[in-house]
Amino acid sequence: MTRIPQVDSGMVEAVAAMVRDAAAEHLLPCFSGRGFAATHKACGGLVTDVDHAMQEAIARSLAEAYPEVGFLGEEMEPAEHRRALEGAETGLWCLDPLDGTSNFAVGIPIFGVSVALLVGGVPVLGLVLDPVRDELFTAVRGGGAFLNGEPITVREARPLQRSVGCIDFKRLPRGVARELAAAQPFHSQRNFGSSVLEWCWLACGRVDFYLHGGQNLWDFSAGSLIAAEAGADVATMDGEPLFAGDILRRSILAVADRSLRADLAPYLCPDPDPGQR
C-alpha cells in the first residue's frame, strides 16, 4: 500500500517554495503590468490565464515531489473534482491558485494562493500566501498556526458590539443579509474579496469573526485549518463541521471566541440556501 507522506515542517517549507516560485514567475509579473487574458466561467466567476498558469505550475511541482498524493484544483472541471475526491486514499492536495481574481484583474492588491493537504477528508496541512505583502500563513494539524514562521493567535474575546467582522453579504441568504444590514449588531464589517486571506486575517487577530454564505472546498480547506490552529471556532452557519467528504459548498461562521457565535445566532437563518450545508 502506498503510504501518505510525512506531514512536517519540511513539507511546509517545500510546498511554500513551490507556491512562492509560481507566484514570482506567473502572478506578480502580471499584476505589475504584464498583460493577461480574462474570461467568465459558466458559474459567472472571473478566471484569467494567470489562474490556469498558477494551477499548472503548482500541480506539476506537487506531482514531482509527492507523486502518491492526488490533486484537486479550482480550475479543474466539476467531473474532475469528483474523481479527485473519490481517488484520494493517500491524501489529496486542494489548491486555489488565485483567490481574489476580480481584485487581481483590476489592480486591487488583495489576493492569495491557498494549498491544503487533505487526509481522510480533513486538512492536515494548510498554507496561504499573500504575495503582495509577502505574508505566508501556515499550519499543520495539532501544531499551531504561523505567519512567516512566527506563532499567531486570534483576538481576545470581546462583545459583538465591539467586534469587527468579515462579512460577504452577496452570498448570504437574503433574510440573513437583510437582518444584519438592518440591525448592525457589530462595530464594523469588511469584505475584502479574497476568502483565503480573510480566513488568515481572522487567524492572526485582524478581525473577530468571518461570515460567508457559501464557499467551495478550495476556499476553506487551508484557511479553516490555519484559523482553527490559531484558536478560532470554525463551523458552518448552523454549527455543522465543514468537512464531510464531498464537494458541496459550505456556509461559514468562524469566530475568535465561541461567545460571538451565540451572539450572532439570532441574526442567522436556520436553513442555508440549497446546495449548502
C-alpha positions as CSV (number, residue, x, y, z in Angstrom):
1,M,0.0,0.0,0.0
2,T,1.3,3.5,-0.9
3,R,2.0,5.5,2.3
4,I,0.9,9.0,2.9
5,P,4.0,11.3,3.1
6,Q,5.1,12.6,6.4
7,V,3.5,15.9,7.2
8,D,6.0,18.1,9.0
9,S,7.9,21.4,8.8
10,G,10.0,20.1,5.9
11,M,6.8,19.5,3.8
12,V,5.6,23.0,4.7
13,E,8.9,24.5,3.6
14,A,8.9,22.5,0.3
15,V,5.3,23.5,-0.6
16,A,5.9,27.1,0.3
17,A,8.8,27.2,-2.0
18,M,6.7,25.8,-4.8
19,V,4.0,28.4,-4.3
20,R,6.4,31.3,-4.0
21,D,8.2,30.2,-7.2
22,A,5.0,30.0,-9.1
23,A,3.8,33.4,-7.8
24,A,7.2,35.0,-8.7
25,E,7.0,33.6,-12.3
26,H,3.3,33.8,-13.1
27,L,1.4,36.0,-10.7
28,L,3.4,39.1,-9.6
29,P,4.8,40.0,-13.1
30,C,1.2,40.1,-14.5
31,F,0.0,42.2,-11.5
32,S,2.8,44.6,-12.1
33,G,1.7,45.3,-15.7
34,R,2.3,42.3,-18.0
35,G,-0.9,41.5,-19.9
36,F,-3.2,38.6,-19.3
37,A,-6.5,37.3,-20.7
38,A,-9.7,37.1,-18.7
39,T,-12.9,35.2,-19.3
40,H,-16.0,34.2,-17.3
41,K,-16.8,30.7,-16.2
42,A,-20.1,29.0,-16.6
43,C,-20.8,29.9,-12.9
44,G,-20.2,33.6,-13.6
45,G,-16.9,33.8,-11.8
46,L,-13.9,35.5,-13.5
47,V,-10.9,33.5,-14.5
48,T,-7.6,34.6,-16.1
49,D,-4.8,32.7,-17.8
50,V,-2.8,33.5,-14.7
51,D,-5.2,31.3,-12.7
52,H,-4.5,28.4,-15.1
53,A,-0.7,29.1,-15.2
54,M,-0.5,29.1,-11.4
55,Q,-2.5,25.9,-11.2
56,E,-0.4,24.1,-13.8
57,A,2.9,25.1,-12.2
58,I,2.0,24.2,-8.7
59,A,0.3,20.9,-9.7
60,R,3.4,19.9,-11.6
61,S,5.7,20.7,-8.7
62,L,3.5,18.8,-6.2
63,A,3.3,15.8,-8.5
64,E,7.0,15.7,-8.9
65,A,7.6,15.9,-5.1
66,Y,4.7,13.8,-3.9
67,P,3.5,11.5,-6.8
68,E,1.5,9.3,-4.4
69,V,-0.9,12.2,-3.4
70,G,-3.9,13.2,-5.5
71,F,-4.7,16.7,-6.7
72,L,-7.8,18.9,-6.9
73,G,-7.5,22.4,-8.2
74,E,-10.3,25.0,-8.6
75,E,-9.8,25.4,-12.3
76,M,-10.5,21.7,-13.0
77,E,-13.9,20.6,-14.4
78,P,-16.6,19.5,-11.9
79,A,-16.3,15.9,-13.0
80,E,-12.6,16.0,-12.3
81,H,-13.2,17.4,-8.9
82,R,-15.5,14.4,-8.1
83,R,-13.0,11.9,-9.4
84,A,-10.2,13.5,-7.4
85,L,-12.2,13.2,-4.2
86,E,-13.1,9.6,-4.9
87,G,-9.4,8.6,-5.5
88,A,-7.9,10.3,-2.5
89,E,-6.8,7.2,-0.5
90,T,-3.3,8.5,0.0
91,G,-4.2,12.2,0.5
92,L,-5.3,15.0,-1.7
93,W,-3.8,18.4,-2.4
94,C,-6.5,21.0,-2.7
95,L,-5.4,24.2,-4.5
96,D,-6.9,27.6,-5.1
97,P,-4.3,29.0,-7.5
98,L,-5.5,32.6,-7.3
99,D,-8.2,33.6,-4.9
100,G,-9.4,37.2,-5.4
101,T,-9.2,37.1,-9.2
102,S,-11.5,40.0,-9.6
103,N,-9.3,42.1,-7.3
104,F,-6.2,41.0,-9.2
105,A,-7.7,41.8,-12.6
106,V,-8.5,45.4,-11.7
107,G,-5.3,46.1,-9.8
108,I,-6.5,45.8,-6.2
109,P,-3.7,44.2,-4.2
110,I,-5.7,41.7,-2.2
111,F,-5.5,38.2,-3.4
112,G,-3.8,35.0,-2.4
113,V,-2.8,31.4,-3.1
114,S,-4.1,28.5,-1.0
115,V,-2.9,24.9,-0.7
116,A,-4.1,22.3,1.7
117,L,-3.3,18.6,2.2
118,L,-6.4,16.6,3.0
119,V,-6.1,13.2,4.6
120,G,-9.2,11.2,5.4
121,G,-11.2,14.2,4.1
122,V,-9.8,16.8,6.5
123,P,-6.9,19.2,6.2
124,V,-3.7,18.2,8.0
125,L,-1.6,21.0,6.3
126,G,-2.7,24.4,5.3
127,L,-0.7,27.2,3.5
128,V,-1.8,30.6,2.2
129,L,0.5,33.1,0.5
130,D,-0.3,36.8,0.2
131,P,2.3,37.6,-2.5
132,V,1.8,41.3,-2.4
133,R,2.6,41.7,1.3
134,D,4.9,38.7,1.4
135,E,2.9,37.1,4.2
136,L,2.9,33.3,4.4
137,F,0.3,31.7,6.7
138,T,0.9,28.1,7.6
139,A,-0.5,25.4,9.9
140,V,0.0,21.6,10.5
141,R,-2.9,20.0,12.4
142,G,-2.0,20.0,16.1
143,G,1.0,22.2,15.7
144,G,-0.4,25.8,15.9
145,A,-0.6,28.5,13.2
146,F,2.1,30.7,11.9
147,L,2.7,33.9,9.9
148,N,6.2,34.0,8.3
149,G,7.3,31.5,10.9
150,E,6.0,33.3,14.0
151,P,3.1,31.9,16.0
152,I,-0.3,33.6,15.6
153,T,-3.5,33.6,17.6
154,V,-7.0,35.0,17.3
155,R,-8.0,38.1,19.1
156,E,-9.0,38.1,22.8
157,A,-12.7,37.8,23.4
158,R,-14.8,40.9,23.0
159,P,-18.5,41.6,22.8
160,L,-20.2,41.6,19.4
161,Q,-20.9,45.3,19.5
162,R,-17.2,45.9,19.7
163,S,-16.2,43.4,17.1
164,V,-15.1,43.7,13.5
165,G,-16.1,41.0,11.1
166,C,-15.5,40.0,7.5
167,I,-19.0,39.5,6.0
168,D,-19.8,38.6,2.4
169,F,-23.3,40.0,2.2
170,K,-23.7,39.0,-1.5
171,R,-23.5,35.3,-0.7
172,L,-25.6,35.2,2.5
173,P,-29.2,34.1,2.4
174,R,-31.3,37.2,1.7
175,G,-33.0,37.1,5.1
176,V,-29.7,37.0,7.0
177,A,-28.2,39.8,4.9
178,R,-31.3,42.0,5.5
179,E,-31.3,41.3,9.2
180,L,-27.6,42.0,9.6
181,A,-27.7,45.2,7.5
182,A,-30.7,46.5,9.4
183,A,-29.5,45.6,12.9
184,Q,-25.7,46.1,12.5
185,P,-25.0,44.4,15.8
186,F,-21.2,44.6,15.3
187,H,-18.9,47.6,15.5
188,S,-17.8,47.3,11.8
189,Q,-17.7,44.9,8.9
190,R,-15.4,44.4,5.9
191,N,-15.4,42.4,2.7
192,F,-12.0,42.2,1.1
193,G,-12.8,39.9,-1.9
194,S,-10.4,37.1,-1.1
195,S,-11.7,34.3,1.1
196,V,-8.3,32.7,1.7
197,L,-6.9,35.9,3.1
198,E,-10.0,36.6,5.2
199,W,-9.6,33.3,6.9
200,C,-6.0,34.1,7.7
201,W,-6.8,37.7,8.9
202,L,-9.2,36.1,11.4
203,A,-6.4,33.7,12.5
204,C,-3.9,36.5,13.2
205,G,-6.3,38.8,15.0
206,R,-7.1,41.4,12.4
207,V,-10.9,40.6,12.6
208,D,-13.1,38.9,15.2
209,F,-15.4,36.8,13.0
210,Y,-15.9,35.6,9.4
211,L,-19.3,35.1,7.9
212,H,-19.9,33.8,4.4
213,G,-22.9,32.2,2.7
214,G,-21.2,29.6,0.6
215,Q,-17.6,28.5,-0.1
216,N,-16.0,25.7,-2.1
217,L,-13.6,23.2,-0.7
218,W,-10.6,25.1,-2.1
219,D,-11.8,28.3,-0.5
220,F,-11.8,27.0,3.1
221,S,-9.5,23.9,3.3
222,A,-6.3,25.7,4.1
223,G,-7.7,28.8,5.8
224,S,-10.0,26.9,8.1
225,L,-7.2,24.8,9.4
226,I,-5.0,27.9,9.9
227,A,-7.8,29.7,11.8
228,A,-8.6,26.6,13.9
229,E,-5.0,26.2,14.9
230,A,-4.9,29.8,15.8
231,G,-7.7,29.3,18.2
232,A,-10.8,30.1,16.2
233,D,-14.1,28.2,16.5
234,V,-14.8,27.1,12.9
235,A,-18.1,25.6,11.5
236,T,-20.9,26.3,9.2
237,M,-23.6,28.9,10.0
238,D,-25.7,26.2,11.6
239,G,-22.8,24.8,13.6
240,E,-22.0,21.7,11.5
241,P,-18.5,20.6,10.6
242,L,-17.1,22.0,7.3
243,F,-15.7,18.7,6.1
244,A,-18.0,15.9,5.0
245,G,-16.0,14.2,2.2
246,D,-17.9,15.9,-0.6
247,I,-17.7,18.8,-3.0
248,L,-20.8,20.7,-1.8
249,R,-20.4,24.4,-0.8
250,R,-20.5,25.3,2.8
251,S,-21.7,28.3,4.7
252,I,-19.1,29.7,7.1
253,L,-19.2,31.2,10.5
254,A,-15.8,31.3,12.1
255,V,-15.3,33.3,15.3
256,A,-12.3,34.2,17.5
257,D,-14.4,33.3,20.6
258,R,-17.3,31.0,20.9
259,S,-19.4,33.6,22.6
260,L,-19.6,35.5,19.2
261,R,-21.3,32.5,17.6
262,A,-24.0,32.7,20.3
263,D,-24.3,36.4,19.9
264,L,-24.7,36.2,16.1
265,A,-27.1,33.3,16.2
266,P,-30.3,35.4,16.4
267,Y,-29.4,37.1,13.1
268,L,-28.8,33.8,11.2
269,C,-31.5,31.8,9.3
270,P,-31.6,28.2,10.5
271,D,-31.7,26.8,6.9
272,P,-29.0,27.8,4.5
273,D,-29.6,28.1,0.7
274,P,-30.0,24.9,-1.4
275,G,-26.6,23.4,-2.3
276,Q,-25.0,24.4,1.0
277,R,-24.7,23.0,4.5
